[in-house]
Amino acid sequence: MHLLALSDQHHHFSEFHLNNAMEREVGLLDIGRHCHLCHNLDFLPFECEDCGQVFCADHRVPDSHQCKKSKLASRKPISNPATSNSSVDKYFPDRNRVATTPSPSRITQTKVSSNTAKPKSSQKVPNALARLKGLLPKNTNNLFGNKKAAVNSGKSQVVANKNLLNLKQTARGDMAIPVLQRVYLHLQTPTSVSNTNIPVFIHKDWTVGKSLDKLTEMLDIANKNNTTSDINRRWRVTHEGETLAYGTKFSATGLKNGDTIAIVRGE
């Protein structure tokens, strides 16, 4: 009797757990609904507002399930889906615009320009290569010519810097003049002096007359400017054929490092 009671208890216990398992399985199968058209199980089904049937996401639009009671053609598109009372319209704002939105294959590509009218159907839209060619200069020789000119200009600047460095290293002058106050020049002297092209430096704030006195003294040239009024015996300083005024400072003459001045006598 005791064994029989234990057997009955075990039978009832197994049957209880089996029923619970079947109920859980059936409960899982009850989640979602089957599409009325393709019969696929959809966990977020849609109910057609016109025919009342349940459909999946692929067949939720009236045109996709060929709804016979559809009134989509007479409906107006929702202007503000965010304020709609329907939860479907809130999360799927394009639901009612699918039928009216043109297919991408039917959209005609046009070029929009603020200065020109839209091209006609017979006009071809320029491709990327044509637009790129339009941005390039028509005469590419000017492009390479400018590059060549820039290279030549760079070379000329290098040569000028080298010549100025050589001028500073060989120039003669009053060593008491501060380096930053010096103007380095090429001096052309009279034929009576053995070297007719001498690198020199003077103070930029000296007048032309004082500079003339210093230069003639350095080169042992007899200077009678302060004792004679004879113009044919007086020395003067010129730059590119123009005589520099005696009382003008060199900083005001516009002369710069590397320029050439000359000492000449008479007119």
Backbone hydrogen bonds, N-H to C=O, Kabsch-Sander energy under -0.5 kcal/mol:
donor,donor_aa,acceptor,acceptor_aa,energy
5,A,1,M,-2.3
6,L,2,H,-1.9
7,S,3,L,-2.0
8,D,4,L,-2.3
9,Q,5,A,-2.3
10,H,6,L,-2.2
11,H,7,S,-2.1
12,H,8,D,-2.6
13,F,9,Q,-2.4
14,S,10,H,-2.2
15,E,11,H,-2.3
16,F,12,H,-1.9
17,H,13,F,-2.0
18,L,14,S,-2.1
19,N,15,E,-2.1
20,N,16,F,-2.1
21,A,17,H,-2.2
22,M,18,L,-2.3
23,E,19,N,-2.4
24,R,20,N,-2.2
25,E,21,A,-2.2
26,V,22,M,-2.7
27,G,23,E,-2.3
28,L,24,R,-1.9
29,L,25,E,-1.8
30,D,26,V,-1.3
31,I,28,L,-1.0
33,R,42,D,-2.3
35,C,40,N,-2.6
36,H,54,V,-2.8
39,H,35,C,-1.2
42,D,33,R,-2.7
46,F,55,F,-3.0
48,C,46,F,-0.6
48,C,53,Q,-2.8
52,G,48,C,-1.5
55,F,46,F,-3.3
59,H,56,C,-0.5
60,R,57,A,-0.7
64,S,61,V,-0.9
65,H,61,V,-1.2
66,Q,63,D,-0.7
67,C,62,P,-2.7
70,S,67,C,-0.7
74,S,71,K,-0.7
75,R,71,K,-0.6
75,R,72,L,-0.8
83,T,80,N,-1.4
84,S,81,P,-1.2
90,K,86,S,-1.4
91,Y,87,S,-2.0
92,F,88,V,-2.1
95,R,92,F,-1.8
97,R,94,D,-0.8
98,V,94,D,-0.7
98,V,95,R,-0.5
101,T,97,R,-1.8
106,R,103,S,-2.0
107,I,103,S,-0.5
107,I,104,P,-0.9
112,V,110,T,-0.6
123,Q,120,K,-1.3
131,R,127,N,-2.0
132,L,128,A,-2.1
133,K,129,L,-2.2
134,G,130,A,-1.6
135,L,131,R,-1.0
135,L,132,L,-0.6
136,L,132,L,-1.1
140,T,138,K,-0.9
142,N,139,N,-1.0
143,L,139,N,-0.7
144,F,140,T,-1.9
145,G,141,N,-2.6
146,N,142,N,-2.5
147,K,143,L,-1.5
148,K,144,F,-2.4
149,A,145,G,-2.4
150,A,146,N,-2.2
151,V,147,K,-2.0
152,N,148,K,-2.4
153,S,149,A,-2.4
154,G,150,A,-2.2
155,K,151,V,-2.2
156,S,152,N,-2.3
157,Q,153,S,-2.1
158,V,154,G,-1.8
159,V,155,K,-2.2
160,A,156,S,-2.4
161,N,157,Q,-2.3
162,K,158,V,-2.0
163,N,159,V,-2.4
164,L,160,A,-2.3
165,L,161,N,-2.1
166,N,162,K,-2.0
167,L,163,N,-2.1
168,K,164,L,-2.4
169,Q,165,L,-1.7
170,T,166,N,-1.3
171,A,167,L,-1.2
172,R,199,P,-2.2
175,M,173,G,-0.7
177,I,174,D,-1.8
181,Q,178,P,-1.3
182,R,179,V,-1.4
183,V,202,I,-2.1
185,L,183,V,-0.5
185,L,200,V,-2.8
186,H,259,D,-2.8
187,L,185,L,-0.5
187,L,198,I,-2.9
188,Q,186,H,-0.6
188,Q,261,I,-2.7
189,T,187,L,-0.6
189,T,196,T,-1.2
193,V,190,P,-1.7
196,T,194,S,-0.7
198,I,187,L,-3.0
200,V,185,L,-2.7
201,F,172,R,-2.1
202,I,183,V,-1.6
204,K,181,Q,-2.6
206,W,203,H,-1.6
208,V,248,T,-1.9
209,G,246,Y,-2.9
211,S,207,T,-2.5
212,L,208,V,-2.3
213,D,209,G,-2.0
214,K,210,K,-2.4
215,L,211,S,-2.5
216,T,212,L,-2.5
217,E,213,D,-1.9
218,M,214,K,-2.1
219,L,215,L,-2.0
220,D,217,E,-0.8
221,I,216,T,-3.0
222,A,220,D,-0.5
224,K,222,A,-0.5
227,T,224,K,-1.3
228,T,224,K,-1.4
231,I,229,S,-0.6
233,R,230,D,-1.6
234,R,230,D,-0.6
234,R,231,I,-0.6
236,R,264,V,-2.6
238,T,262,A,-2.4
239,H,242,E,-2.6
242,E,239,H,-1.7
244,L,237,V,-3.1
248,T,245,A,-1.3
250,F,206,W,-2.3
251,S,204,K,-2.0
252,A,249,K,-1.4
253,T,250,F,-1.1
254,G,250,F,-0.5
255,L,250,F,-0.6
258,G,184,Y,-2.7
259,D,256,K,-2.1
261,I,186,H,-2.9
262,A,238,T,-2.1
263,I,188,Q,-2.4
264,V,236,R,-2.4
264,V,262,A,-0.6
266,G,231,I,-0.6
266,G,234,R,-2.1
